[in-house]
Amino acid sequence: MSMTKPAKKKKRAKYQPFRSGHCQNGWCEGTSPRDFKGNPVPTCRNFTRCPCKCHRELDEVFRIAGLDRILVENSEWSPPKRNYWMPGDPEPDDNGHFIVGGTRTPEDATRPKETPLRDVIPTSTDRTPTGRRHKGDLEIQVLLVCVEWTGDKYEWPQCTPKLVAEEIGRLHAVEPPSTGAVQAVWDRWVKLGFATYEKKPVRFDKFIVDDPSVMSLSRMKAARRRTVSRINRGIR
């Protein structure tokens, strides 16, 4: 008598086969999208299953920073004010806030907030097996020094690649990067429209964006990659 082998149970795919509706509409995580009326809209929350590149890029940002991955929502959007409540819910006050444990808590109080720049700067000196820095570490370290220089933390009359490199070496107890590597970071920022720097002598000038953070830099790089991809595919 022949015995049939039980069918093997298929492993669940890490990601779902298609992007979420939010990502299909361009409402990607880490961005600040708006609808056709110009109103802020919520971004994709399914960062563990949606295969969109926006989630993977933010995965990399949090990995480099050594932080637990959290959802990065559109900071301009907030849930609509509730005018109803379910049985057992406390009644809202006049401002739409609910009393929880004796403390007035807005509905969006538990929404993840964007992590401050200082909290996502790599502080470890971990290197790859070949002794190199992890990809992206130097750029974030340069960003920290430049942000603090614009905030008058340093008494340098000019923010030169040499001073930035020496400060990175001091902060992380490592050999300072080359001045050429620091300037290469600035070159990428100029192409992105993120910041500017002067020449003769080479020195950092200013940030062009209002929020010079790791998240805004990541969003601008992702937007540029999408633009280049569309051009390569012949899409206007």
Order of alpha helices (4+ residues) and beta strands (2+ residues): alpha-alpha-beta-beta-alpha-alpha-alpha-beta-beta-alpha
